[in-house]
């Protein structure tokens, strides 16, 4: 089904290069033991890799010899704290890592089981990209190229999004006005993800920076129609500071559109989505919906009434939750 998805908090801070275990230094055994005792998972894994002096490529090779397939990118994300192993195959890999790195049994698995119980004020609850979108190696690769961690360091305070559907039922474009709050020092960018409808040519999609930001690097995958754009802030934020910025995506290259969805990696503030249709092509029915993940059933459905000369519908969510929120429509 055609889908446009941009995670609501797919944001990152200052662009630091992801370090691998072999360049991170060799902390003392006592430091590793402390990390295994207190966590978090990614720091314990990183310390263990550094103490053993194992490059990620060798770790991947050892896991593959045991019939466990995990990419170097995933291993790098795990040790950065950018992703958390959750799937059965990933948890199997963690147990194999405990053995490979000569760690006590369940020492890493235990950290995965306890980190979710932290107080809300310590860190926002995150959802990985893979729980919000269809599994996509292309998206993972694009995010890796831009050194994107899952925890982008930003909370959504308010977000107003306007989507335009053309006379040929195509997605013409969308505009975003975004207010965010930093929950750590040094945040200076936001990553916007655009997943076009079938037939989309991401090479012809244009990302325009609005107020208080400028366009940085842009990467896309032609086959999947996924585009990731870096929006650079005019200031480097401190923890607790808010920031307002805007941007637009001009598309018009795909086939007929039947929905607009947005994934939220974190709980957040208010989200307003407005979809405007060309008066020459109005849908017969529009509905809002929610999903816990891309493969889950859609719930909280509610019919929306077209209003205005052009025909617009909208939804307002006062406090978004991690998951997917959107509007879909029927043409006939």
For each residue, the residues with C-beta under 8 A, 3 or more apart:
1: 258 259
2: 197 198 254 255 256 257 258 259
3: 134 195 197 259 261
4: 163 171 174 194 195 196 197 257 259 260 261
5: 132 133 193 195 261 262 263 324
6: 10 192 193 194 195 262 263
7: 10 129 132 133 193 262 263 264 265
8: 156 159 262 263 264 265 266 268 271 320
9: 152 154 155 156 264 265 266 268
10: 6 7 129 148 152 190 191 192 193 263 265
11: 152 153 154 180 187 189 190 191
12: 15 146 147 148 149 152 153 187 189 190 191
13: 16 152 153 182 184 186 187 188 189
14: 186 187 188 189 236
15: 12 146 147 189 230
16: 13 147
17: 147
18: 76 80 82 147
19: 23 24
20: 23 24 55 56 76
21: 24 46 49 50 53 54 55 56 59 79
22: 49 50 53 54 55 56
23: 19 20
24: 19 20 21 46 49 50
25: 50
26: 50 51 53
27: 31 32 47 50 51
28: 31 32
29: 32 33 51
30: 33 34
31: 27 28 34 35 47
32: 27 28 29 35 36 44 47 48 51
33: 29 30 36 37
34: 30 31 37 38
35: 31 32 38 39 43 44 47 48
36: 32 33 39 44 47 48 103 104 107 108 111
37: 33 34
38: 34 35
39: 35 36 43 44 111 114 115
40: 43 44 81 111 115
41: 44 45 78 81 84 108 111 112 115
42: 45 46 78 79 80 81 84
43: 35 39 40 46 47 81
44: 32 35 36 39 40 41 47 48 107 108 111
45: 41 42 48 49 78 79 97 108
46: 21 24 42 43 49 50 79 80
47: 27 31 32 35 36 43 44 50 51
48: 32 35 36 44 45 51 52 97 101 103 108
49: 21 22 24 45 46 52 54 56 59 79 101
50: 21 22 24 25 26 27 46 47 53
51: 26 27 29 32 47 48 101
52: 48 49 101 102
53: 21 22 26 50
54: 21 22 49 58 59 100 101
55: 20 21 22 58 59
56: 20 21 22 49 59 60 72 75 76 79
57: 60 61 72
58: 54 55 61 62
59: 21 49 54 55 56 62 63 75 97 100
60: 56 57 63 64 70 71 72 75
61: 57 58 64 65
62: 58 59 65 66 96 100
63: 59 60 66 68 69 70 93 96 97 100
64: 60 61 67 68 69
65: 61 62
66: 62 63 96
67: 64
68: 63 64 89 92 93 96
69: 63 64 89
70: 60 63 74 75 89 90 93
71: 60 74 75
72: 56 57 60 75 76
73: 76 77 140 141 144
74: 70 71 77 78 83 85 90
75: 56 59 60 70 71 72 78 79
76: 18 20 56 72 73 79 80 82 144
77: 73 74 80 82 83 144 149 150
78: 41 42 45 74 75 82 83 84 85
79: 21 42 45 46 49 56 75 76
80: 18 42 46 76 77 149
81: 40 41 42 43 149 150 151
82: 18 76 77 78 148 149 150 151
83: 74 77 78 128 150
84: 41 42 78 112 115 128 150
85: 74 78 90 91 93 94 112
86: 90 91 128 131
87: 90 91
88: 91 92
89: 68 69 70 92 93
90: 70 74 85 86 87 93 94
91: 85 86 87 88 94 95 109 112
92: 68 88 89 95 96
93: 63 68 70 85 89 90 96 97
94: 85 90 91 97 98 108 109 112
95: 91 92 98 99 108 109
96: 62 63 66 68 92 93 99 100
97: 45 48 59 63 93 94 100 101 103 108
98: 94 95 101 103 104 105 106 107 108 109
99: 95 96 102 103
100: 54 59 62 63 96 97
101: 48 49 51 52 54 97 98
102: 52 99
103: 36 48 97 98 99 107 108
104: 36 98 107
105: 98
106: 98 109 110
107: 36 44 98 103 104 110 111
108: 36 41 44 45 48 94 95 97 98 103 111 112
109: 91 94 95 98 106 112 113
110: 106 107 113 114
111: 36 39 40 41 44 107 108 114 115
112: 41 84 85 91 94 108 109 115
113: 109 110 116
114: 39 110 111 117
115: 39 40 41 84 111 112 118
116: 113 125
117: 114
118: 115 122 123
119: 122
120: 124 125
121:
122: 118 119
123: 118 126 151 183
124: 120 155 183 266 267
125: 116 120 266 267 322
126: 123 150 151 265 266 322
127: 131 132 263 264 265 266 322 323
128: 83 84 86 131 132 150 265
129: 7 10 132 133 139 140 143 150 263 265
130: 133 135
131: 86 127 128 293 294
132: 5 7 127 128 129 263 264 265 293 294 323 324
133: 5 7 129 130 136 139 195 263 294
134: 3 294 295
135: 130
136: 133 139 140 224 226
137: 140 141
138: 141 142 221 223 224 226
139: 129 133 136 142 143 193 195 221 224 226 228
140: 73 129 136 137 143 144
141: 73 137 138 144 145 221
142: 138 139 145 146 219 220 221 226 227 228
143: 129 139 140 146 148 191 228
144: 73 76 77 140 141 147 148
145: 141 142 219
146: 12 15 142 143 191 217 219 228 230
147: 12 15 16 17 18 144
148: 10 12 82 143 144 152 191 228
149: 12 77 80 81 82 152
150: 77 81 82 83 84 126 128 129 265
151: 81 82 123 126
152: 9 10 11 12 13 148 149 187 190 191 265
153: 11 12 13 182 183 184 186 187
154: 9 11 180 181 182 183 187 190
155: 9 124 180 181 182 183 266 268 269
156: 8 9 159 178 179 180 264 266 268 269 271 320
157: 179 180 181 242 268 269 270
158: 178 179 269 270 271
159: 8 156 176 177 178 179 268 269 270 271 272
160: 176 177 272 274
161: 174 175 176 177 262 271 272 273 274
162: 174 175 176 274 276
163: 4 171 173 174 260 273 274 275 276
164: 171 172 173 174 276
165: 169 170 171 172 257 275 276 277 278 281
166: 169 170 171 172 252 278 281
167: 278 280 281
168: 256 281
169: 165 166 256 257 281 331
170: 165 166 197 251 252 253 254 255 256 257
171: 4 163 164 165 166 174 196 197 251 252 254 257 260
172: 164 165 166 250 251 252
173: 163 164 248 249 250 251 252
174: 4 161 162 163 164 171 248 249 251 260
175: 161 162 210 246 247 248
176: 159 160 161 162 192 246 247 248
177: 159 160 161 210 244 246
178: 156 158 159 190 244 245 246 247
179: 156 157 158 159 242 243 244 269
180: 11 154 155 156 157 190 242 243 245
181: 154 155 157 240 241 242 243
182: 13 153 154 155 185 187 237 238 239 240 241 242 243
183: 123 124 153 154 155 239 240
184: 13 153 187 239
185: 182 237 238 239
186: 13 14 153 236 237
187: 11 12 13 14 152 153 154 182 184 233 236 237
188: 13 14 232 233 235 236 237
189: 11 12 13 14 15 216 230 231 232 233
190: 10 11 12 152 154 178 180 213 230 231 233 245
191: 10 11 12 143 146 148 152 228 229 230 231
192: 6 10 176 207 228 229 231 247 249
193: 5 6 7 10 139 226 227 228
194: 4 6 202 205 207 226 227 228 229 249 251
195: 3 4 5 6 133 139 224 225 226 227
196: 4 171 199 200 201 202 205 225 226 227 251 253 254
197: 2 3 4 170 171 200 225 254 255 256 257
198: 2 225 254 255
199: 196 225 253 254 255
200: 196 197 205 225 251 253 254
201: 196 204 205 222 225 253 254
202: 194 196 205 220 221 222 225 226 227 253
203: 220 222
204: 201 253
205: 194 196 200 201 202 220 227 249 250 251 253
206: 249 250
207: 192 194 215 218 227 229 231 247 248 249 250
208: 215 247 248 249 250
209: 213 214 215 231 246 247
210: 175 177 213 245 246 247 248
211: 244 245 246
212: 233 234 243 244 245 246
213: 190 209 210 231 232 233 234 245 246 247
214: 209 231 232 234
215: 207 208 209 218 229 230 231 232 247
216: 189 229 230 231 232
217: 146 229 230
218: 207 215 227 228 229 230
219: 142 145 146 227 228
220: 142 202 203 205 225 226 227 228
221: 138 139 141 142 202 224 225 226 227
222: 201 202 203 225
223: 138
224: 136 138 139 195 221
225: 195 196 197 198 199 200 201 202 220 221 222 254
226: 136 138 139 142 193 194 195 196 202 220 221
227: 142 193 194 195 196 202 205 207 218 219 220 221
228: 139 142 143 146 148 191 192 193 194 218 219 220
229: 191 192 194 207 215 216 217 218 247 249
230: 15 146 189 190 191 215 216 217 218
231: 189 190 191 192 207 209 213 214 215 216 245 247
232: 188 189 213 214 215 216
233: 187 188 189 190 212 213 236 237 243 245
234: 212 213 214
235: 188 243
236: 14 186 187 188 233
237: 182 185 186 187 188 233 241 243
238: 182 185 241
239: 182 183 184 185
240: 181 182 183
241: 181 182 237 238
242: 157 179 180 181 182
243: 179 180 181 182 212 233 235 237
244: 177 178 179 211 212
245: 178 180 190 210 211 212 213 231 233
246: 175 176 177 178 209 210 211 212 213
247: 175 176 178 192 207 208 209 210 213 215 229 231
248: 173 174 175 176 207 208 210
249: 173 174 192 194 205 206 207 208 229
250: 172 173 205 206 207 208
251: 170 171 172 173 174 194 196 200 205 254
252: 166 170 171 172 173
253: 170 196 199 200 201 202 204 205
254: 2 170 171 196 197 198 199 200 201 225 251 257
255: 2 170 197 198 199
256: 2 168 169 170 197 331
257: 2 4 165 169 170 171 197 254 260
258: 1 2 328 329 330 331
259: 1 2 3 4 326 327 328 329
260: 4 163 171 174 257 273 275 326 327 328
261: 3 4 5 291 324 325 326
262: 5 6 7 8 161 271 273 324 325 326
263: 5 6 7 8 10 127 129 132 133 294 323 324
264: 7 8 9 127 132 156 267 268 271 320 321 322 323 324 325
265: 7 8 9 10 126 127 128 129 132 150 152 322
266: 8 9 124 125 126 127 155 156 322
267: 124 125 264 319 320 321 322
268: 8 9 155 156 157 159 264 271 319 320
269: 155 156 157 158 159 179 319 320
270: 157 158 159 316 317 318 319 320
271: 8 156 158 159 161 262 264 268 316 317 320 325
272: 159 160 161 314 315 316 317
273: 161 163 260 262 314 315 325 326 327
274: 160 161 162 163 312 313 314
275: 163 165 260 286 312 313 314 327 329
276: 162 163 164 165 308 310 311 312
277: 165 281 282 283 306 310 311 312
278: 165 166 167 281 282 310 311
279: 282 309 310 311
280: 167
281: 165 166 167 168 169 277 278 331
282: 277 278 279 306 311
283: 277 286 306 311 329 330 331
284: 330 331 332
285: 303 329 330
286: 275 283 303 304 305 306 313 327 328 329
287: 301 302 303 304 327 328 329
288: 300 301 302 304 315 325 326 327
289: 298 299 300 301 302 325 326 327 328
290: 298 299 300 323 324 325 326
291: 261 294 296 297 298 299 323 324 326
292: 296 323 324
293: 131 132 296 323 324
294: 131 132 133 134 263 291 324
295: 134
296: 291 292 293
297: 291
298: 289 290 291 301
299: 289 290 291
300: 288 289 290
301: 287 288 289 298
302: 287 288 289
303: 285 286 287
304: 286 287 288 313 314 315 327
305: 286 313
306: 277 282 283 286 311 312 313
307: 311 312 313
308: 276 311 312
309: 279
310: 276 277 278 279
311: 276 277 278 279 282 283 306 307 308
312: 274 275 276 277 306 307 308
313: 274 275 286 304 305 306 307 327 329
314: 272 273 274 275 304
315: 272 273 288 304 325 327
316: 270 271 272
317: 270 271 272 320 325
318: 270
319: 267 268 269 270
320: 8 156 264 267 268 269 270 271 317 325
321: 264 267
322: 125 126 127 264 265 266 267
323: 127 132 263 264 290 291 292 293
324: 5 132 261 262 263 264 290 291 292 293 294
325: 261 262 264 271 273 288 289 290 315 317 320
326: 259 260 261 262 273 288 289 290 291
327: 259 260 273 275 286 287 288 289 304 313 315
328: 258 259 260 286 287 289
329: 258 259 275 283 285 286 287 313
330: 258 283 284 285
331: 169 256 258 281 283 284
332: 284
